[in-house]
Amino acid sequence: MWSVCNDYEGIEDYKIFNCHGKPKLIDVHYDRAVAHKRNLYTVDWKYIDAEIEYPASREHCFKKPQVLDEMLYLAEELSRGIPYVRTDFYIWEGRVYFGELTFYSDSGLARIEPEEFAIEMGNWIELPLPWKQK
């Protein structure tokens, strides 16, 4: 789906952060060719006032995608049993297209602000403790 909003035109890149098969965050990248930006949303499509590496813009009017439920279902299926994985999707002409699976978003080095949000994201991940495994 191409969108035109605030003098922006392009295809959005929907990146869903998942922990143990549960989508936790939707990261929408846009305006890459001019001034890369990314907005963050909850899985029920509420804007999150935070940034991961690139600036966000509350004024950029992303509408909830009509195929959001399909993307979240696919993200859940693809991430089942994995402590953390990001599932990437595109929407073109109303259809969902898979992009990639990423186990280390931004190589694990992205600046996340505010710091409280970075801590919250870290708390989503539950790693198995080797001495507690069967």
N, CA, C and O atoms as a printed pandas DataFrame, in Angstrom:
     atom_number atom_name residue_name chain_id  residue_number  x_coord  y_coord  z_coord
0              1         N          MET        A               1    0.850   -1.155    0.000
1              2        CA          MET        A               1    0.000    0.000    0.000
2              3         C          MET        A               1    0.905    1.230    0.000
3              4         O          MET        A               1    1.752    1.367    0.883
4              5         N          TRP        A               2    0.746    2.100   -0.945
5              6        CA          TRP        A               2    1.481    3.364   -0.954
6              7         C          TRP        A               2    0.657    4.349   -0.153
7              8         O          TRP        A               2   -0.573    4.345   -0.210
8              9         N          SER        A               3    1.339    5.183    0.585
9             10        CA          SER        A               3    0.598    6.168    1.372
10            11         C          SER        A               3    1.141    7.552    1.069
11            12         O          SER        A               3    2.324    7.716    0.771
12            13         N          VAL        A               4    0.283    8.530    1.146
13            14        CA          VAL        A               4    0.698    9.916    0.985
14            15         C          VAL        A               4    0.241   10.653    2.226
15            16         O          VAL        A               4   -0.953   10.697    2.525
16            17         N          CYS        A               5    1.177   11.227    2.942
17            18        CA          CYS        A               5    0.862   11.845    4.216
18            19         C          CYS        A               5    1.974   12.830    4.559
19            20         O          CYS        A               5    3.148   12.459    4.525
20            21         N          ASN        A               6    1.645   14.037    4.879
21            22        CA          ASN        A               6    2.651   15.040    5.243
22            23         C          ASN        A               6    3.784   15.116    4.223
23            24         O          ASN        A               6    4.956   15.112    4.598
24            25         N          ASP        A               7    3.447   15.184    2.947
25            26        CA          ASP        A               7    4.425   15.270    1.868
26            27         C          ASP        A               7    5.346   14.065    1.796
27            28         O          ASP        A               7    6.471   14.189    1.314
28            29         N          TYR        A               8    4.917   12.934    2.248
29            30        CA          TYR        A               8    5.707   11.715    2.209
30            31         C          TYR        A               8    5.024   10.726    1.285
31            32         O          TYR        A               8    3.799   10.604    1.290
32            33         N          GLU        A               9    5.803   10.031    0.504
33            34        CA          GLU        A               9    5.253    9.000   -0.357
34            35         C          GLU        A               9    6.222    7.828   -0.362
35            36         O          GLU        A               9    7.422    8.019   -0.559
36            37         N          GLY        A              10    5.727    6.643   -0.154
37            38        CA          GLY        A              10    6.595    5.479   -0.176
38            39         C          GLY        A              10    5.925    4.270    0.414
39            40         O          GLY        A              10    4.761    4.318    0.812
40            41         N          ILE        A              11    6.675    3.174    0.469
41            42        CA          ILE        A              11    6.147    1.946    1.049
42            43         C          ILE        A              11    6.708    1.809    2.460
43            44         O          ILE        A              11    7.902    2.008    2.682
44            45         N          GLU        A              12    5.845    1.471    3.404
45            46        CA          GLU        A              12    6.263    1.343    4.792
46            47         C          GLU        A              12    6.804   -0.063    5.034
47            48         O          GLU        A              12    6.403   -1.026    4.381
48            49         N          ASP        A              13    7.716   -0.151    5.981
49            50        CA          ASP        A              13    8.325   -1.403    6.397
50            51         C          ASP        A              13    7.833   -1.663    7.817
51            52         O          ASP        A              13    8.200   -0.938    8.742
52            53         N          TYR        A              14    7.009   -2.686    7.996
53            54        CA          TYR        A              14    6.427   -3.013    9.302
54            55         C          TYR        A              14    7.294   -4.069    9.969
55            56         O          TYR        A              14    7.413   -5.185    9.462
56            57         N          LYS        A              15    7.895   -3.730   11.094
57            58        CA          LYS        A              15    8.758   -4.643   11.826
58            59         C          LYS        A              15    8.088   -4.939   13.170
59            60         O          LYS        A              15    7.840   -4.034   13.968
60            61         N          ILE        A              16    7.801   -6.213   13.400
61            62        CA          ILE        A              16    7.098   -6.601   14.620
62            63         C          ILE        A              16    8.084   -7.300   15.541
63            64         O          ILE        A              16    8.679   -8.315   15.179
64            65         N          PHE        A              17    8.251   -6.743   16.741
65            66        CA          PHE        A              17    9.132   -7.325   17.751
66            67         C          PHE        A              17    8.325   -8.365   18.527
67            68         O          PHE        A              17    7.253   -8.063   19.052
68            69         N          ASN        A              18    8.845   -9.590   18.596
69            70        CA          ASN        A              18    8.136  -10.705   19.216
70            71         C          ASN        A              18    8.997  -11.370   20.282
71            72         O          ASN        A              18   10.212  -11.491   20.126
72            73         N          CYS        A              19    8.359  -11.798   21.359
73            74        CA          CYS        A              19    9.032  -12.547   22.413
74            75         C          CYS        A              19    8.223  -13.802   22.694
75            76         O          CYS        A              19    7.060  -13.725   23.091
76            77         N          HIS        A              20    8.845  -14.964   22.486
77            78        CA          HIS        A              20    8.196  -16.254   22.734
78            79         C          HIS        A              20    6.832  -16.365   22.050
79            80         O          HIS        A              20    5.859  -16.819   22.653
80            81         N          GLY        A              21    6.775  -15.949   20.794
81            82        CA          GLY        A              21    5.552  -16.097   20.019
82            83         C          GLY        A              21    4.490  -15.053   20.282
83            84         O          GLY        A              21    3.355  -15.207   19.830
84            85         N          LYS        A              22    4.825  -13.997   20.999
85            86        CA          LYS        A              22    3.852  -12.942   21.290
86            87         C          LYS        A              22    4.352  -11.605   20.711
87            88         O          LYS        A              22    5.383  -11.090   21.145
88            89         N          PRO        A              23    3.633  -11.053   19.745
89            90        CA          PRO        A              23    3.993   -9.734   19.252
90            91         C          PRO        A              23    3.907   -8.708   20.387
91            92         O          PRO        A              23    2.932   -8.684   21.138
92            93         N          LYS        A              24    4.942   -7.858   20.504
93            94        CA          LYS        A              24    5.015   -6.890   21.597
94            95         C          LYS        A              24    5.026   -5.440   21.102
95            96         O          LYS        A              24    4.582   -4.541   21.816
96            97         N          LEU        A              25    5.524   -5.209   19.897
97            98        CA          LEU        A              25    5.748   -3.843   19.419
98            99         C          LEU        A              25    5.749   -3.850   17.903
99           100         O          LEU        A              25    6.245   -4.786   17.275
100          101         N          ILE        A              26    5.187   -2.794   17.316
101          102        CA          ILE        A              26    5.229   -2.623   15.866
102          103         C          ILE        A              26    6.043   -1.375   15.573
103          104         O          ILE        A              26    5.766   -0.293   16.090
104          105         N          ASP        A              27    7.043   -1.548   14.740
105          106        CA          ASP        A              27    7.995   -0.497   14.380
106          107         C          ASP        A              27    7.811   -0.224   12.890
107          108         O          ASP        A              27    8.081   -1.098   12.067
108          109         N          VAL        A              28    7.355    0.972   12.535
109          110        CA          VAL        A              28    7.083    1.304   11.139
110          111         C          VAL        A              28    8.166    2.255   10.628
111          112         O          VAL        A              28    8.293    3.385   11.101
112          113         N          HIS        A              29    8.941    1.778    9.654
113          114        CA          HIS        A              29    9.993    2.606    9.042
114          115         C          HIS        A              29    9.419    3.293    7.806
115          116         O          HIS        A              29    8.634    2.705    7.062
116          117         N          TYR        A              30    9.819    4.534    7.600
117          118        CA          TYR        A              30    9.344    5.276    6.439
118          119         C          TYR        A              30   10.322    6.389    6.098
119          120         O          TYR        A              30   11.221    6.710    6.874
120          121         N          ASP        A              31   10.125    6.969    4.922
121          122        CA          ASP        A              31   10.921    8.112    4.459
122          123         C          ASP        A              31   12.414    7.788    4.379
123          124         O          ASP        A              31   13.249    8.666    4.592
124          125         N          ARG        A              32   12.747    6.558    4.078
125          126        CA          ARG        A              32   14.143    6.110    4.102
126          127         C          ARG        A              32   15.037    6.842    3.112
127          128         O          ARG        A              32   16.193    7.132    3.421
128          129         N          ALA        A              33   14.527    7.140    1.945
129          130        CA          ALA        A              33   15.362    7.756    0.915
130          131         C          ALA        A              33   15.696    9.207    1.212
131          132         O          ALA        A              33   16.639    9.752    0.636
132          133         N          VAL        A              34   14.947    9.838    2.093
133          134        CA          VAL        A              34   15.137   11.267    2.364
134          135         C          VAL        A              34   15.685   11.501    3.761
135          136         O          VAL        A              34   16.768   12.066    3.913
136          137         N          ALA        A              35   14.958   11.079    4.774
137          138        CA          ALA        A              35   15.358   11.277    6.173
138          139         C          ALA        A              35   14.705   10.161    6.990
139          140         O          ALA        A              35   13.603   10.321    7.514
140          141         N          HIS        A              36   15.390    9.052    7.086
141          142        CA          HIS        A              36   14.860    7.838    7.710
142          143         C          HIS        A              36   14.203    8.141    9.058
143          144         O          HIS        A              36   14.785    8.796    9.922
144          145         N          LYS        A              37   12.962    7.640    9.211
145          146        CA          LYS        A              37   12.209    7.814   10.454
146          147         C          LYS        A              37   11.542    6.494   10.799
147          148         O          LYS        A              37   11.402    5.614    9.951
148          149         N          ARG        A              38   11.133    6.368   12.055
149          150        CA          ARG        A              38   10.383    5.185   12.459
150          151         C          ARG        A              38    9.458    5.538   13.598
151          152         O          ARG        A              38    9.869    6.166   14.574
152          153         N          ASN        A              39    8.205    5.133   13.472
153          154        CA          ASN        A              39    7.212    5.314   14.520
154          155         C          ASN        A              39    6.950    3.977   15.177
155          156         O          ASN        A              39    6.999    2.932   14.528
156          157         N          LEU        A              40    6.672    4.018   16.466
157          158        CA          LEU        A              40    6.415    2.812   17.238
158          159         C          LEU        A              40    4.949    2.769   17.650
159          160         O          LEU        A              40    4.358    3.792   17.996
160          161         N          TYR        A              41    4.369    1.558   17.607
161          162        CA          TYR        A              41    2.963    1.366   17.957
162          163         C          TYR        A              41    2.811    0.109   18.805
163          164         O          TYR        A              41    3.594   -0.833   18.688
164          165         N          THR        A              42    1.799    0.111   19.654
165          166        CA          THR        A              42    1.428   -1.093   20.378
166          167         C          THR        A              42    0.764   -2.037   19.378
167          168         O          THR        A              42    0.464   -1.637   18.253
168          169         N          VAL        A              43    0.536   -3.273   19.777
169          170        CA          VAL        A              43   -0.113   -4.223   18.868
170          171         C          VAL        A              43   -1.581   -3.880   18.618
171          172         O          VAL        A              43   -2.181   -4.391   17.672
172          173         N          ASP        A              44   -2.166   -3.020   19.459
173          174        CA          ASP        A              44   -3.530   -2.546   19.179
174          175         C          ASP        A              44   -3.510   -1.141   18.577
175          176         O          ASP        A              44   -4.495   -0.407   18.653
176          177         N          TRP        A              45   -2.382   -0.785   17.983
177          178        CA          TRP        A              45   -2.174    0.407   17.160
178          179         C          TRP        A              45   -2.329    1.728   17.925
179          180         O          TRP        A              45   -3.032    2.635   17.478
180          181         N          LYS        A              46   -1.677    1.820   19.057
181          182        CA          LYS        A              46   -1.578    3.085   19.781
182          183         C          LYS        A              46   -0.147    3.581   19.653
183          184         O          LYS        A              46    0.802    2.823   19.854
184          185         N          TYR        A              47    0.004    4.852   19.317
185          186        CA          TYR        A              47    1.326    5.449   19.142
186          187         C          TYR        A              47    2.115    5.390   20.455
187          188         O          TYR        A              47    1.572    5.678   21.521
188          189         N          ILE        A              48    3.379    5.022   20.374
189          190        CA          ILE        A              48    4.264    4.993   21.534
190          191         C          ILE        A              48    5.236    6.156   21.396
191          192         O          ILE        A              48    5.942    6.262   20.393
192          193         N          ASP        A              49    5.274    7.010   22.377
193          194        CA          ASP        A              49    6.140    8.184   22.346
194          195         C          ASP        A              49    7.549    7.785   22.783
195          196         O          ASP        A              49    7.977    8.073   23.900
196          197         N          ALA        A              50    8.254    7.116   21.874
197          198        CA          ALA        A              50    9.614    6.656   22.121
198          199         C          ALA        A              50   10.327    6.582   20.774
199          200         O          ALA        A              50    9.697    6.661   19.719
200          201         N          GLU        A              51   11.643    6.429   20.824
201          202        CA          GLU        A              51   12.426    6.340   19.596
202          203         C          GLU        A              51   13.448    5.226   19.709
203          204         O          GLU        A              51   14.015    4.983   20.775
204          205         N          ILE        A              52   13.671    4.552   18.586
205          206        CA          ILE        A              52   14.747    3.580   18.476
206          207         C          ILE        A              52   15.628    4.041   17.315
207          208         O          ILE        A              52   15.284    3.862   16.147
208          209         N          GLU        A              53   16.747    4.625   17.653
209          210        CA          GLU        A              53   17.799    5.070   16.721
210          211         C          GLU        A              53   17.400    6.214   15.793
211          212         O          GLU        A              53   18.153    7.179   15.661
212          213         N          TYR        A              54   16.250    6.133   15.156
213          214        CA          TYR        A              54   15.828    7.180   14.220
214          215         C          TYR        A              54   14.681    7.974   14.824
215          216         O          TYR        A              54   13.946    7.462   15.668
216          217         N          PRO        A              55   14.524    9.222   14.396
217          218        CA          PRO        A              55   13.445   10.035   14.967
218          219         C          PRO        A              55   12.059    9.504   14.607
219          220         O          PRO        A              55   11.860    8.864   13.574
220          221         N          ALA        A              56   11.120    9.791   15.489
221          222        CA          ALA        A              56    9.715    9.458   15.275
222          223         C          ALA        A              56    8.964   10.758   15.014
223          224         O          ALA        A              56    9.462   11.844   15.310
224          225         N          SER        A              57    7.773   10.638   14.465
225          226        CA          SER        A              57    6.969   11.821   14.202
226          227         C          SER        A              57    5.509   11.524   14.508
227          228         O          SER        A              57    4.833   10.827   13.751
228          229         N          ARG        A              58    5.035   12.057   15.616
229          230        CA          ARG        A              58    3.632   11.884   15.998
230          231         C          ARG        A              58    2.712   12.486   14.932
231          232         O          ARG        A              58    1.579   12.035   14.767
232          233         N          GLU        A              59    3.188   13.492   14.216
233          234        CA          GLU        A              59    2.370   14.163   13.204
234          235         C          GLU        A              59    2.178   13.314   11.952
235          236         O          GLU        A              59    1.247   13.550   11.182
236          237         N          HIS        A              60    3.046   12.334   11.743
237          238        CA          HIS        A              60    2.902   11.488   10.556
238          239         C          HIS        A              60    1.699   10.582   10.759
239          240         O          HIS        A              60    1.658    9.803   11.712
240          241         N          CYS        A              61    0.733   10.679    9.878
241          242        CA          CYS        A              61   -0.575   10.053   10.109
242          243         C          CYS        A              61   -0.671    8.644    9.541
243          244         O          CYS        A              61   -1.268    8.438    8.485
244          245         N          PHE        A              62   -0.088    7.683   10.233
245          246        CA          PHE        A              62   -0.260    6.296    9.833
246          247         C          PHE        A              62   -1.605    5.803   10.318
247          248         O          PHE        A              62   -1.951    5.945   11.491
248          249         N          LYS        A              63   -2.344    5.231    9.419
249          250        CA          LYS        A              63   -3.611    4.608    9.793
250          251         C          LYS        A              63   -3.343    3.136   10.090
251          252         O          LYS        A              63   -2.420    2.535    9.543
252          253         N          LYS        A              64   -4.155    2.579   10.953
253          254        CA          LYS        A              64   -4.038    1.162   11.268
254          255         C          LYS        A              64   -4.230    0.361    9.979
255          256         O          LYS        A              64   -5.251    0.512    9.309
256          257         N          PRO        A              65   -3.274   -0.478    9.630
257          258        CA          PRO        A              65   -3.420   -1.271    8.394
258          259         C          PRO        A              65   -4.601   -2.220    8.477
259          260         O          PRO        A              65   -4.846   -2.828    9.519
260          261         N          GLN        A              66   -5.328   -2.346    7.384
261          262        CA          GLN        A              66   -6.475   -3.264    7.348
262          263         C          GLN        A              66   -6.035   -4.707    7.542
263          264         O          GLN        A              66   -6.832   -5.543    7.968
264          265         N          VAL        A              67   -4.782   -5.007    7.238
265          266        CA          VAL        A              67   -4.274   -6.375    7.355
266          267         C          VAL        A              67   -3.409   -6.554    8.612
267          268         O          VAL        A              67   -2.597   -7.477    8.684
268          269         N          LEU        A              68   -3.587   -5.675    9.589
269          270        CA          LEU        A              68   -2.789   -5.765   10.808
270          271         C          LEU        A              68   -2.973   -7.111   11.513
271          272         O          LEU        A              68   -1.993   -7.717   11.944
272          273         N          ASP        A              69   -4.202   -7.579   11.633
273          274        CA          ASP        A              69   -4.432   -8.861   12.301
274          275         C          ASP        A              69   -3.697  -10.004   11.596
275          276         O          ASP        A              69   -3.168  -10.903   12.249
276          277         N          GLU        A              70   -3.669   -9.965   10.282
277          278        CA          GLU        A              70   -2.954  -10.994    9.523
278          279         C          GLU        A              70   -1.449  -10.920    9.803
279          280         O          GLU        A              70   -0.803  -11.948   10.004
280          281         N          MET        A              71   -0.900   -9.715    9.817
281          282        CA          MET        A              71    0.532   -9.553   10.118
282          283         C          MET        A              71    0.853  -10.057   11.518
283          284         O          MET        A              71    1.859  -10.738   11.718
284          285         N          LEU        A              72    0.002   -9.728   12.492
285          286        CA          LEU        A              72    0.243  -10.164   13.868
286          287         C          LEU        A              72    0.144  -11.683   13.991
287          288         O          LEU        A              72    0.919  -12.296   14.724
288          289         N          TYR        A              73   -0.802  -12.290   13.279
289          290        CA          TYR        A              73   -0.925  -13.754   13.283
290          291         C          TYR        A              73    0.340  -14.389   12.701
291          292         O          TYR        A              73    0.893  -15.325   13.279
292          293         N          LEU        A              74    0.790  -13.877   11.561
293          294        CA          LEU        A              74    1.996  -14.418   10.931
294          295         C          LEU        A              74    3.220  -14.235   11.824
295          296         O          LEU        A              74    4.055  -15.134   11.934
296          297         N          ALA        A              75    3.323  -13.068   12.462
297          298        CA          ALA        A              75    4.438  -12.807   13.373
298          299         C          ALA        A              75    4.429  -13.800   14.528
299          300         O          ALA        A              75    5.476  -14.309   14.929
300          301         N          GLU        A              76    3.241  -14.071   15.059
301          302        CA          GLU        A              76    3.105  -15.018   16.172
302          303         C          GLU        A              76    3.531  -16.422   15.747
303          304         O          GLU        A              76    4.266  -17.095   16.469
304          305         N          GLU        A              77    3.079  -16.854   14.598
305          306        CA          GLU        A              77    3.429  -18.183   14.103
306          307         C          GLU        A              77    4.936  -18.304   13.843
307          308         O          GLU        A              77    5.551  -19.307   14.204
308          309         N          LEU        A              78    5.520  -17.290   13.223
309          310        CA          LEU        A              78    6.943  -17.333   12.880
310          311         C          LEU        A              78    7.858  -17.230   14.097
311          312         O          LEU        A              78    9.008  -17.665   14.044
312          313         N          SER        A              79    7.362  -16.663   15.187
313          314        CA          SER        A              79    8.219  -16.421   16.357
314          315         C          SER        A              79    7.992  -17.406   17.500
315          316         O          SER        A              79    8.641  -17.315   18.541
316          317         N          ARG        A              80    7.079  -18.338   17.306
317          318        CA          ARG        A              80    6.743  -19.300   18.359
318          319         C          ARG        A              80    8.004  -20.039   18.830
319          320         O          ARG        A              80    8.762  -20.576   18.023
320          321         N          GLY        A              81    8.213  -20.052   20.178
321          322        CA          GLY        A              81    9.328  -20.780   20.766
322          323         C          GLY        A              81   10.677  -20.075   20.703
323          324         O          GLY        A              81   11.693  -20.660   21.079
324          325         N          ILE        A              82   10.706  -18.835   20.237
325          326        CA          ILE        A              82   11.965  -18.091   20.115
326          327         C          ILE        A              82   11.948  -16.955   21.137
327          328         O          ILE        A              82   10.990  -16.182   21.167
328          329         N          PRO        A              83   12.985  -16.831   21.979
329          330        CA          PRO        A              83   12.981  -15.783   23.004
330          331         C          PRO        A              83   12.782  -14.371   22.435
331          332         O          PRO        A              83   12.052  -13.568   23.016
332          333         N          TYR        A              84   13.434  -14.068   21.294
333          334        CA          TYR        A              84   13.230  -12.775   20.633
334          335         C          TYR        A              84   13.507  -12.946   19.154
335          336         O          TYR        A              84   14.512  -13.543   18.767
336          337         N          VAL        A              85   12.618  -12.425   18.330
337          338        CA          VAL        A              85   12.852  -12.323   16.894
338          339         C          VAL        A              85   11.956  -11.210   16.351
339          340         O          VAL        A              85   10.826  -11.018   16.802
340          341         N          ARG        A              86   12.486  -10.497   15.387
341          342        CA          ARG        A              86   11.709   -9.451   14.722
342          343         C          ARG        A              86   11.252  -10.009   13.385
343          344         O          ARG        A              86   12.052  -10.555   12.625
344          345         N          THR        A              87    9.963   -9.870   13.101
345          346        CA          THR        A              87    9.408  -10.321   11.828
346          347         C          THR        A              87    9.049   -9.082   11.013
347          348         O          THR        A              87    8.346   -8.193   11.493
348          349         N          ASP        A              88    9.536   -9.035    9.784
349          350        CA          ASP        A              88    9.348   -7.861    8.938
350          351         C          ASP        A              88    8.364   -8.157    7.804
351          352         O          ASP        A              88    8.389   -9.221    7.186
352          353         N          PHE        A              89    7.497   -7.170    7.560
353          354        CA          PHE        A              89    6.474   -7.319    6.526
354          355         C          PHE        A              89    6.331   -6.015    5.738
355          356         O          PHE        A              89    6.695   -4.935    6.201
356          357         N          TYR        A              90    5.791   -6.162    4.544
357          358        CA          TYR        A              90    5.397   -5.034    3.701
358          359         C          TYR        A              90    3.946   -5.265    3.305
359          360         O          TYR        A              90    3.461   -6.397    3.307
360          361         N          ILE        A              91    3.271   -4.197    2.970
361          362        CA          ILE        A              91    1.912   -4.308    2.450
362          363         C          ILE        A              91    1.925   -3.691    1.052
363          364         O          ILE        A              91    2.370   -2.560    0.856
364          365         N          TRP        A              92    1.431   -4.454    0.099
365          366        CA          TRP        A              92    1.346   -3.949   -1.269
366          367         C          TRP        A              92    0.000   -4.366   -1.837
367          368         O          TRP        A              92   -0.340   -5.549   -1.875
368          369         N          GLU        A              93   -0.758   -3.370   -2.279
369          370        CA          GLU        A              93   -2.080   -3.592   -2.860
370          371         C          GLU        A              93   -2.954   -4.467   -1.969
371          372         O          GLU        A              93   -3.641   -5.374   -2.438
372          373         N          GLY        A              94   -2.909   -4.170   -0.657
373          374        CA          GLY        A              94   -3.770   -4.848    0.305
374          375         C          GLY        A              94   -3.311   -6.232    0.719
375          376         O          GLY        A              94   -4.009   -6.904    1.478
376          377         N          ARG        A              95   -2.150   -6.680    0.241
377          378        CA          ARG        A              95   -1.640   -8.009    0.586
378          379         C          ARG        A              95   -0.378   -7.876    1.431
379          380         O          ARG        A              95    0.405   -6.942    1.261
380          381         N          VAL        A              96   -0.196   -8.829    2.345
381          382        CA          VAL        A              96    0.972   -8.855    3.231
382          383         C          VAL        A              96    2.088   -9.645    2.556
383          384         O          VAL        A              96    1.861  -10.732    2.024
384          385         N          TYR        A              97    3.295   -9.087    2.584
385          386        CA          TYR        A              97    4.479   -9.762    2.057
386          387         C          TYR        A              97    5.518   -9.866    3.161
387          388         O          TYR        A              97    5.785   -8.902    3.878
388          389         N          PHE        A              98    6.096  -11.049    3.281
389          390        CA          PHE        A              98    7.125  -11.303    4.283
390          391         C          PHE        A              98    8.439  -10.694    3.823
391          392         O          PHE        A              98    8.802  -10.782    2.650
392          393         N          GLY        A              99    9.153  -10.070    4.768
393          394        CA          GLY        A              99   10.457   -9.489    4.467
394          395         C          GLY        A              99   11.585  -10.377    4.970
395          396         O          GLY        A              99   12.335  -10.947    4.178
396          397         N          GLU        A             100   11.705  -10.493    6.305
397          398        CA          GLU        A             100   12.780  -11.295    6.881
398          399         C          GLU        A             100   12.542  -11.522    8.362
399          400         O          GLU        A             100   11.677  -10.895    8.973
400          401         N          LEU        A             101   13.324  -12.430    8.926
401          402        CA          LEU        A             101   13.412  -12.625   10.370
402          403         C          LEU        A             101   14.746  -12.042   10.815
403          404         O          LEU        A             101   15.772  -12.259   10.170
404          405         N          THR        A             102   14.728  -11.309   11.911
405          406        CA          THR        A             102   15.953  -10.700   12.429
406          407         C          THR        A             102   16.065  -11.017   13.912
407          408         O          THR        A             102   15.147  -10.751   14.688
408          409         N          PHE        A             103   17.192  -11.585   14.291
409          410        CA          PHE        A             103   17.404  -11.966   15.682
410          411         C          PHE        A             103   18.128  -10.889   16.484
411          412         O          PHE        A             103   18.136  -10.939   17.714
412          413         N          TYR        A             104   18.741   -9.910   15.800
413          414        CA          TYR        A             104   19.451   -8.813   16.463
414          415         C          TYR        A             104   19.091   -7.510   15.768
415          416         O          TYR        A             104   19.813   -7.065   14.876
416          417         N          SER        A             105   17.993   -6.897   16.161
417          418        CA          SER        A             105   17.578   -5.626   15.559
418          419         C          SER        A             105   18.667   -4.584   15.750
419          420         O          SER        A             105   19.215   -4.430   16.841
420          421         N          ASP        A             106   18.968   -3.884   14.691
421          422        CA          ASP        A             106   19.983   -2.823   14.724
422          423         C          ASP        A             106   21.290   -3.327   15.332
423          424         O          ASP        A             106   21.998   -2.578   16.006
424          425         N          SER        A             107   21.604   -4.602   15.091
425          426        CA          SER        A             107   22.806   -5.254   15.641
426          427         C          SER        A             107   22.855   -5.209   17.159
427          428         O          SER        A             107   23.911   -5.422   17.753
428          429         N          GLY        A             108   21.719   -4.932   17.793
429          430        CA          GLY        A             108   21.666   -4.850   19.253
430          431         C          GLY        A             108   22.293   -3.579   19.806
431          432         O          GLY        A             108   22.534   -3.483   21.009
432          433         N          LEU        A             109   22.558   -2.607   18.948
433          434        CA          LEU        A             109   23.288   -1.400   19.359
434          435         C          LEU        A             109   22.485   -0.109   19.256
435          436         O          LEU        A             109   23.042    0.966   19.475
436          437         N          ALA        A             110   21.214   -0.176   18.935
437          438        CA          ALA        A             110   20.409    1.035   18.715
438          439         C          ALA        A             110   20.195    1.826   20.002
439          440         O          ALA        A             110   20.059    1.260   21.086
440          441         N          ARG        A             111   20.171    3.131   19.854
441          442        CA          ARG        A             111   19.824    4.034   20.951
442          443         C          ARG        A             111   18.311    3.984   21.112
443          444         O          ARG        A             111   17.572    4.171   20.146
444          445         N          ILE        A             112   17.852    3.729   22.337
445          446        CA          ILE        A             112   16.416    3.688   22.620
446          447         C          ILE        A             112   16.116    4.757   23.651
447          448         O          ILE        A             112   16.746    4.806   24.708
448          449         N          GLU        A             113   15.162    5.607   23.345
449          450        CA          GLU        A             113   14.785    6.673   24.273
450          451         C          GLU        A             113   13.272    6.743   24.390
451          452         O          GLU        A             113   12.569    6.581   23.392
452          453         N          PRO        A             114   12.766    6.978   25.571
453          454        CA          PRO        A             114   13.483    7.203   26.823
454          455         C          PRO        A             114   14.056    5.888   27.370
455          456         O          PRO        A             114   13.641    4.801   26.966
456          457         N          GLU        A             115   14.994    6.005   28.277
457          458        CA          GLU        A             115   15.662    4.847   28.853
458          459         C          GLU        A             115   14.664    3.884   29.503
459          460         O          GLU        A             115   14.859    2.670   29.466
460          461         N          GLU        A             116   13.603    4.420   30.094
461          462        CA          GLU        A             116   12.587    3.580   30.729
462          463         C          GLU        A             116   11.947    2.617   29.723
463          464         O          GLU        A             116   11.604    1.485   30.065
464          465         N          PHE        A             117   11.793    3.080   28.480
465          466        CA          PHE        A             117   11.222    2.219   27.453
466          467         C          PHE        A             117   12.212    1.119   27.074
467          468         O          PHE        A             117   11.805   -0.014   26.814
468          469         N          ALA        A             118   13.491    1.436   27.042
469          470        CA          ALA        A             118   14.517    0.426   26.764
470          471         C          ALA        A             118   14.489   -0.661   27.836
471          472         O          ALA        A             118   14.608   -1.847   27.527
472          473         N          ILE        A             119   14.333   -0.260   29.081
473          474        CA          ILE        A             119   14.258   -1.225   30.185
474          475         C          ILE        A             119   13.000   -2.084   30.046
475          476         O          ILE        A             119   13.046   -3.299   30.239
476          477         N          GLU        A             120   11.880   -1.445   29.710
477          478        CA          GLU        A             120   10.628   -2.191   29.511
478          479         C          GLU        A             120   10.799   -3.235   28.408
479          480         O          GLU        A             120   10.379   -4.381   28.569
480          481         N          MET        A             121   11.413   -2.846   27.290
481          482        CA          MET        A             121   11.634   -3.784   26.189
482          483         C          MET        A             121   12.514   -4.946   26.641
483          484         O          MET        A             121   12.251   -6.098   26.294
484          485         N          GLY        A             122   13.548   -4.651   27.405
485          486        CA          GLY        A             122   14.434   -5.696   27.904
486          487         C          GLY        A             122   13.715   -6.677   28.802
487          488         O          GLY        A             122   14.034   -7.866   28.816
488          489         N          ASN        A             123   12.741   -6.182   29.555
489          490        CA          ASN        A             123   11.979   -7.046   30.462
490          491         C          ASN        A             123   11.036   -8.005   29.729
491          492         O          ASN        A             123   10.557   -8.974   30.319
492          493         N          TRP        A             124   10.766   -7.738   28.442
493          494        CA          TRP        A             124    9.920   -8.631   27.666
494          495         C          TRP        A             124   10.596   -9.983   27.412
495          496         O          TRP        A             124    9.924  -11.001   27.243
496          497         N          ILE        A             125   11.911   -9.980   27.387
497          498        CA          ILE        A             125   12.665  -11.180   27.002
498          499         C          ILE        A             125   12.959  -12.034   28.226
499          500         O          ILE        A             125   13.545  -11.571   29.205
500          501         N          GLU        A             126   12.540  -13.282   28.150
501          502        CA          GLU        A             126   12.840  -14.246   29.207
502          503         C          GLU        A             126   13.744  -15.308   28.601
503          504         O          GLU        A             126   13.310  -16.124   27.788
504          505         N          LEU        A             127   15.006  -15.283   29.011
505          506        CA          LEU        A             127   15.956  -16.256   28.489
506          507         C          LEU        A             127   15.972  -17.488   29.383
507          508         O          LEU        A             127   15.871  -17.368   30.604
508          509         N          PRO        A             128   16.096  -18.663   28.790
509          510        CA          PRO        A             128   16.172  -19.870   29.613
510          511         C          PRO        A             128   17.499  -19.898   30.362
511          512         O          PRO        A             128   18.539  -19.546   29.805
512          513         N          LEU        A             129   17.463  -20.313   31.611
513          514        CA          LEU        A             129   18.679  -20.437   32.401
514          515         C          LEU        A             129   19.200  -21.859   32.235
515          516         O          LEU        A             129   18.471  -22.810   32.513
516          517         N          PRO        A             130   20.461  -22.032   31.782
517          518        CA          PRO        A             130   20.974  -23.375   31.473
518          519         C          PRO        A             130   20.875  -24.330   32.660
519          520         O          PRO        A             130   20.621  -25.518   32.460
520          521         N          TRP        A             131   21.063  -23.859   33.861
521          522        CA          TRP        A             131   21.034  -24.743   35.028
522          523         C          TRP        A             131   19.616  -25.121   35.455
523          524         O          TRP        A             131   19.434  -25.959   36.338
524          525         N          LYS        A             132   18.608  -24.498   34.825
525          526        CA          LYS        A             132   17.217  -24.840   35.150
526          527         C          LYS        A             132   16.570  -25.670   34.043
527          528         O          LYS        A             132   15.398  -26.031   34.147
528          529         N          GLN        A             133   17.313  -25.971   32.997
529          530        CA          GLN        A             133   16.749  -26.769   31.903
530          531         C          GLN        A             133   16.811  -28.244   32.257
531          532         O          GLN        A             133   17.680  -28.681   33.011
532          533         N          LYS        A             134   15.877  -29.002   31.701
533          534        CA          LYS        A             134   15.822  -30.451   31.958
534          535         C          LYS        A             134   16.872  -31.186   31.179
535          536         O          LYS        A             134   16.969  -32.410   31.275
